[in-house]
């Protein structure tokens, strides 16, 4: 080795072997990337924000379908907020995951220090960030339309939003991590439509036909809608609905952890 082979250290250059950043920094960095991707995607913004806003305005301007007894706008806003959770946590994440698998993005991420658990944590954190934006926008729109929520119910509502996000992100990873991209696209959009129309989200399950109202009580969509309505209208925590959402979250997480693959 000669003097020309010795290079002086420069500020910021590594003095030893490269090491991975701490786990929290890896998750936050991936979450920032996921948020940017979600906010730049026009189709996902349409499903996550524009359509729920249009649904809210439509429900306020009409008297059909029936939402039950009480102020119509007070019943409509919680249902639309539940729809926004499903849109961001399930539909958008399932489609993004399915196509990330197809193009090999997840395969490369799977062998990085981020790992599977870090990727899932980043997706949940990114979804909660986008949901915070949705809640602010849709909540402001609801207030402008005359919504008067129970302040006592804010905490129970937050509990349902967090657990509901967990449940639907887990379902998104289960669908997006096991099926081919085309199948994920079709199934995610089909389920979104079914949740909206007969899933007890915007229209309470008590207003559905009897043949649908009973089974709907065990759907995560209806439980999330019921929970948010109970929180914002009555200021209460709906225990049975919470257990349904929590059960779906746990079951979907276990299945996703077992069946999820990084390759399409």
Buried (B, 14 or more C-beta within 10 A) or exposed (E): EEEEEEEEEEEEEEEEEEEEEEBEEBBBBBBBEBBEBBBEBEEBBEBBBEBBBEBBBEBBEEEEEEBEEEEBBBBBBBBBBBBBBBBBBBBBBBBBBBBBBBEEBBBEBBEEEBBBEBBBBBBBBBBBBBBEBBBEBBBEBBEEBEBEBBEEBEEBBEBBBBBBBBBBBBBBBBBBBBBEBEEBBEBBBEBBEEBBBBBBBBBBBBBBEEEBBEEBBEBBBBBBBBBBBBBBBBBBBBEEBBEBBBBBBEBBBEBBBEEBEBEB
